[in-house]
């Protein structure tokens, strides 16, 4: 019964992609009812996942079009993103449709953000991860265009991040990406490492450890999945965690000298 209900609800709210998510969640609920267990609510988690993906891809489209045209590097970034998610052909088409909807100049993103906040607003990790992925998208062509920055600032505001918090996240995401290929023992790399953790050279060891643990908790796979981040995206969060780990290791090494 719940399998059918999930499919209908998923289709009405999120189209084909939502239908698959609804079928999955409904089947899990049916199995749980058969076992007499009510310990979890997979339908709620699945709806969060669908809302998260919808918001992510329409926002990516909106960002790509913010400076007037969708660049080839931005298209390639989205394609690589979908490949990392391991999307099958049907899911890719759904994601592309969401991206194109967001790229339509007439598209109003506010209702999407309001829906995201209504469903996911109580989970800070989801908001932080969503904003981090959008910042990565905006930086895909090598710089942050003023129109992209203005749009991101507005999205951050909807998610509950003020201008100062948003600027810090941009600095952190940008500098975390510098460790994607491994760590370097240079003065500039050390500066990047501090910025990647959102701290400074004047921060105490305790402050640095606290910032590091907070970031690692933010990208912890179990916590993200429990809050509604799609399972396919956990690998990307793990990559982010590795970059944070490298930055922290470099700071520790420099302070041990």
ChimeraX attribute file (.defattr): number of C-alpha atoms within 10 A of each C-alpha:
attribute: neighborCount
match mode: 1-to-1
recipient: residues
	/A:1	9
	/A:2	19
	/A:3	20
	/A:4	15
	/A:5	16
	/A:6	25
	/A:7	23
	/A:8	18
	/A:9	17
	/A:10	24
	/A:11	18
	/A:12	12
	/A:13	14
	/A:14	21
	/A:15	14
	/A:16	17
	/A:17	21
	/A:18	26
	/A:19	23
	/A:20	18
	/A:21	23
	/A:22	28
	/A:23	23
	/A:24	19
	/A:25	25
	/A:26	22
	/A:27	21
	/A:28	17
	/A:29	22
	/A:30	14
	/A:31	14
	/A:32	16
	/A:33	12
	/A:34	9
	/A:35	9
	/A:36	9
	/A:37	10
	/A:38	9
	/A:39	7
	/A:40	10
	/A:41	12
	/A:42	19
	/A:43	22
	/A:44	13
	/A:45	20
	/A:46	24
	/A:47	23
	/A:48	20
	/A:49	23
	/A:50	23
	/A:51	24
	/A:52	25
	/A:53	20
	/A:54	23
	/A:55	22
	/A:56	23
	/A:57	23
	/A:58	24
	/A:59	27
	/A:60	26
	/A:61	26
	/A:62	25
	/A:63	28
	/A:64	27
	/A:65	20
	/A:66	21
	/A:67	16
	/A:68	12
	/A:69	11
	/A:70	15
	/A:71	14
	/A:72	12
	/A:73	15
	/A:74	22
	/A:75	18
	/A:76	13
	/A:77	18
	/A:78	21
	/A:79	14
	/A:80	12
	/A:81	16
	/A:82	18
	/A:83	12
	/A:84	13
	/A:85	17
	/A:86	13
	/A:87	15
	/A:88	10
	/A:89	9
	/A:90	11
	/A:91	16
	/A:92	17
	/A:93	14
	/A:94	19
	/A:95	21
	/A:96	18
	/A:97	15
	/A:98	21
	/A:99	24
	/A:100	19
	/A:101	19
	/A:102	26
	/A:103	23
	/A:104	13
	/A:105	13
	/A:106	8
	/A:107	14
	/A:108	12
	/A:109	15
	/A:110	12
	/A:111	11
	/A:112	18
	/A:113	23
	/A:114	15
	/A:115	14
	/A:116	23
	/A:117	18
	/A:118	11
	/A:119	17
	/A:120	23
	/A:121	17
	/A:122	11
	/A:123	13
	/A:124	14
	/A:125	21
	/A:126	25
	/A:127	20
	/A:128	19
	/A:129	17
	/A:130	19
	/A:131	24
	/A:132	19
	/A:133	17
	/A:134	21
	/A:135	23
	/A:136	18
	/A:137	24
	/A:138	23
	/A:139	20
	/A:140	19
	/A:141	17
	/A:142	11
	/A:143	9
	/A:144	18
	/A:145	15
	/A:146	11
	/A:147	14
	/A:148	22
	/A:149	20
	/A:150	14
	/A:151	18
	/A:152	23
	/A:153	20
	/A:154	17
	/A:155	19
	/A:156	23
	/A:157	14
	/A:158	17
	/A:159	21
	/A:160	16
	/A:161	18
	/A:162	13
	/A:163	13
	/A:164	10
	/A:165	13
	/A:166	23
	/A:167	14
	/A:168	16
	/A:169	22
	/A:170	24
	/A:171	16
	/A:172	21
	/A:173	23
	/A:174	18
	/A:175	23
	/A:176	24
	/A:177	17
	/A:178	17
	/A:179	21
	/A:180	14
	/A:181	9
	/A:182	11
	/A:183	17
	/A:184	15
	/A:185	11
	/A:186	10
	/A:187	10
	/A:188	9
	/A:189	18
	/A:190	20
	/A:191	16
	/A:192	24
	/A:193	30
	/A:194	22
	/A:195	22
	/A:196	30
	/A:197	28
	/A:198	20
	/A:199	18
	/A:200	15
	/A:201	14
	/A:202	9
	/A:203	12
	/A:204	11
	/A:205	13
	/A:206	9
	/A:207	13
	/A:208	21
	/A:209	15
	/A:210	13
	/A:211	17
	/A:212	21
	/A:213	15
	/A:214	13
	/A:215	19
	/A:216	18
	/A:217	15
	/A:218	18
	/A:219	24
	/A:220	16
	/A:221	20
	/A:222	12
	/A:223	14
	/A:224	21
	/A:225	18
	/A:226	12
	/A:227	20
	/A:228	22
	/A:229	26
	/A:230	18
	/A:231	15
	/A:232	14
	/A:233	17
	/A:234	18
	/A:235	13
	/A:236	17
	/A:237	19
	/A:238	15
	/A:239	14
	/A:240	20
	/A:241	21
	/A:242	18
	/A:243	23
	/A:244	26
	/A:245	21
	/A:246	20
	/A:247	28
	/A:248	22
	/A:249	14
	/A:250	20
	/A:251	22
	/A:252	14
	/A:253	11
	/A:254	12
	/A:255	10
	/A:256	7
	/A:257	5
